[in-house]
């Protein structure tokens, strides 16, 4: 049974979308649990991809294809995970801010987060400050992530943070921002909690926050 998990991992690394789906189905037929397939197959593959991306061994197109392969397998597991006792590490709300319809980076972050055990509520693109706040009120996430690829829409990030303050929600969540025109300095200026230079770094920052939160609750 371990062989099929290794093949699933390799399918993610090698960007084989149809193979990832077929092997996930095969693993389920063999009697492997959804959580076992997720943790020992899909997630392991995506972690390797993330590490290679950070080392500049692969680039954005390859990461996108690997993320799609992960998604193909993960979607097959979702119903089984919901039936069982699977508990996500935390909830993360993601979205591209109002005025911007770019979503490649956000989608990669979403897949990497799912691969790290998070429940992701993806609001899509061109998300208004009101929609961000409503999602925070409804889902009560631990983290809110915002992205933009345009300098003209960067101010929307600050507007969302101010709206969270107005609704007395800001102190309840961590806010991370990312995107080509964004920087650590800008994150500090608008009082975001963090900035991810790339998708993998963003996930690592969120992992650190959740680990620290878990330690403080012990």
C-alpha positions as CSV (number, residue, x, y, z in Angstrom):
1,X,0.0,0.0,0.0
2,X,2.9,2.3,0.6
3,X,3.8,2.1,-3.1
4,X,0.6,3.8,-4.2
5,X,1.3,6.7,-1.7
6,X,4.8,7.1,-3.2
7,X,3.3,7.2,-6.7
8,X,0.8,9.9,-5.6
9,X,3.6,11.9,-4.1
10,X,5.6,11.6,-7.3
11,X,2.6,12.5,-9.4
12,X,2.3,15.8,-7.5
13,X,6.1,16.5,-7.9
14,X,6.0,15.6,-11.6
15,X,2.9,17.7,-12.3
16,X,0.8,14.8,-13.5
17,X,-2.8,15.9,-12.9
18,X,-4.7,13.0,-14.3
19,X,-2.3,10.5,-12.7
20,X,-2.7,12.2,-9.3
21,X,-6.5,11.8,-9.6
22,X,-6.3,8.2,-10.8
23,X,-3.9,7.1,-8.1
24,X,-6.0,8.8,-5.4
25,X,-8.9,6.7,-6.6
26,X,-6.7,3.6,-6.6
27,X,-5.6,4.3,-3.1
28,X,-9.2,4.6,-1.9
29,X,-10.1,1.4,-3.6
30,X,-7.2,-0.3,-1.8
31,X,-8.7,0.7,1.5
32,X,-6.4,3.4,2.5
33,X,-8.0,6.2,4.6
34,X,-8.5,9.6,3.2
35,X,-6.3,11.2,5.9
36,X,-3.5,8.7,5.2
37,X,-3.6,9.5,1.4
38,X,-3.6,13.2,2.2
39,X,-0.8,13.2,4.7
40,X,1.5,10.5,3.2
41,X,0.9,11.2,-0.5
42,X,-0.5,14.5,-1.6
43,X,0.9,16.7,1.2
44,X,4.4,15.2,1.0
45,X,4.5,15.8,-2.7
46,X,3.4,19.4,-2.4
47,X,5.9,20.1,0.4
48,X,8.7,19.0,-1.9
49,X,7.4,21.3,-4.6
50,X,7.3,24.2,-2.1
51,X,10.8,23.6,-1.0
52,X,12.1,23.4,-4.6
53,X,10.3,26.6,-5.4
54,X,12.0,28.4,-2.5
55,X,15.4,27.2,-3.8
56,X,14.6,28.4,-7.3
57,X,14.9,24.9,-8.6
58,X,11.5,25.2,-10.2
59,X,9.4,28.2,-11.2
60,X,5.8,29.5,-11.2
61,X,4.4,27.4,-14.1
62,X,5.6,24.2,-12.5
63,X,4.2,25.1,-9.1
64,X,0.9,25.9,-10.7
65,X,0.7,22.5,-12.4
66,X,1.7,20.7,-9.2
67,X,-0.9,22.6,-7.3
68,X,-3.5,21.5,-9.9
69,X,-2.4,17.9,-9.5
70,X,-2.7,18.3,-5.7
71,X,-6.2,19.8,-6.1
72,X,-7.3,16.9,-8.3
73,X,-6.5,14.4,-5.7
74,X,-7.6,16.5,-2.7
75,X,-11.1,17.1,-4.2
76,X,-11.6,13.3,-4.3
77,X,-10.7,13.1,-0.6
78,X,-12.8,16.0,0.6
79,X,-16.1,14.0,1.1
80,X,-14.3,11.3,3.0
81,X,-12.4,13.8,5.2
82,X,-15.7,15.5,6.1
83,X,-17.2,12.1,7.0
84,X,-14.4,11.3,9.4
85,X,-12.7,13.1,12.3
86,X,-10.4,15.3,10.2
87,X,-9.8,18.6,11.8
88,X,-8.0,21.3,9.9
89,X,-5.1,23.1,11.6
90,X,-6.9,26.5,11.2
91,X,-9.1,28.5,8.9
92,X,-7.7,31.0,6.4
93,X,-9.7,33.4,4.4
94,X,-8.0,34.4,1.1
95,X,-8.8,36.9,-1.6
96,X,-7.5,39.3,-4.2
97,X,-8.5,42.9,-3.3
98,X,-11.1,45.0,-5.1
99,X,-10.1,46.3,-8.5
100,X,-7.7,43.4,-9.2
101,X,-8.6,40.2,-11.0
102,X,-5.2,38.4,-10.8
103,X,-5.3,35.1,-9.0
104,X,-2.4,32.9,-9.9
105,X,-0.4,33.7,-6.8
106,X,-3.4,33.5,-4.5
107,X,-4.4,30.1,-6.0
108,X,-0.9,28.7,-5.3
109,X,-1.1,29.9,-1.7
110,X,-4.5,28.3,-1.4
111,X,-3.2,24.9,-2.6
112,X,-0.1,25.1,-0.4
113,X,-2.2,25.9,2.6
114,X,-4.6,23.0,1.9
115,X,-1.5,20.9,1.6
116,X,-0.4,22.0,5.0
117,X,-3.7,21.0,6.6
118,X,-5.6,24.3,6.6
119,X,-9.2,24.9,5.7
120,X,-9.2,27.6,3.0
121,X,-12.1,29.9,2.3
122,X,-11.2,31.4,-1.1
123,X,-13.2,34.5,-1.9
124,X,-11.8,34.8,-5.4
125,X,-10.8,38.1,-7.1
126,X,-12.0,41.7,-7.0
127,X,-13.1,41.2,-3.4
128,X,-14.6,44.3,-1.7
129,X,-13.6,45.3,1.9
130,X,-17.2,44.5,2.9
131,X,-16.9,41.0,1.5
132,X,-13.6,40.4,3.4
133,X,-15.2,41.6,6.6
134,X,-18.3,39.5,6.1
135,X,-16.2,36.4,5.5
136,X,-14.3,37.1,8.7
137,X,-17.5,37.5,10.7
138,X,-19.0,34.3,9.2
139,X,-16.1,31.9,9.2
140,X,-14.1,33.2,12.1
141,X,-10.7,32.4,10.6
142,X,-7.4,32.6,12.4
143,X,-5.8,34.3,9.4
144,X,-6.9,36.6,6.6
145,X,-4.7,36.8,3.5
146,X,-4.9,39.5,0.8
147,X,-3.1,39.8,-2.5
148,X,-2.7,42.2,-5.3
149,X,-0.6,42.5,-8.4
150,X,-1.4,46.2,-9.0
151,X,0.1,49.2,-7.3
152,X,-3.2,51.0,-7.9
153,X,-5.1,48.6,-5.7
154,X,-2.7,48.3,-2.8
155,X,-4.6,50.9,-0.8
156,X,-7.5,48.4,-0.7
157,X,-5.5,46.3,1.7
158,X,-5.4,49.2,4.2
159,X,-9.1,49.8,3.8
160,X,-9.9,46.2,4.7
161,X,-7.7,46.5,7.8
162,X,-9.4,49.7,8.8
163,X,-12.8,48.1,8.3
164,X,-11.8,45.2,10.5
165,X,-10.9,47.7,13.2
166,X,-14.2,49.5,12.8
167,X,-16.0,46.2,13.3
168,X,-13.9,45.3,16.3
169,X,-12.5,42.2,14.5
170,X,-8.9,43.3,13.9
171,X,-7.5,41.9,17.2
172,X,-9.1,38.5,16.6
173,X,-7.1,37.5,13.5
174,X,-3.7,37.7,11.9
175,X,-3.5,39.5,8.5
176,X,-0.9,38.7,5.9
177,X,-0.5,40.4,2.5
178,X,1.4,39.5,-0.6
179,X,1.8,40.3,-4.3
180,X,4.4,41.8,-6.6
181,X,4.2,45.5,-5.6
182,X,3.8,44.7,-1.9
183,X,6.7,44.8,0.6
184,X,7.5,44.3,4.3
185,X,7.6,48.1,4.7
186,X,4.2,48.4,3.2
187,X,2.8,45.7,5.5
188,X,4.2,47.6,8.5
189,X,2.8,50.9,7.2
190,X,-0.8,49.5,7.0
191,X,-0.4,47.5,10.2
192,X,-0.7,44.0,8.6
193,X,0.9,41.3,10.7
194,X,3.0,39.8,8.0
195,X,4.2,39.9,4.4
196,X,4.9,36.9,2.2
197,X,7.5,37.5,-0.5
198,X,6.3,34.3,-2.2
199,X,3.7,31.6,-1.7
200,X,5.9,29.3,0.3
201,X,7.1,32.0,2.6
202,X,3.6,33.1,3.2
203,X,2.6,29.6,4.2
204,X,5.7,29.3,6.5
205,X,4.7,32.5,8.3
206,X,1.1,31.3,8.8
207,X,2.5,27.9,10.1
208,X,4.6,29.8,12.6
209,X,1.6,31.9,13.8
210,X,-0.5,28.8,14.3
211,X,2.2,26.9,16.1
212,X,2.8,29.8,18.4
213,X,-1.0,30.1,19.0
214,X,-1.1,26.4,19.9
215,X,1.8,26.7,22.3
216,X,0.2,29.7,24.0
217,X,-3.1,27.7,24.5
218,X,-1.3,24.8,26.2
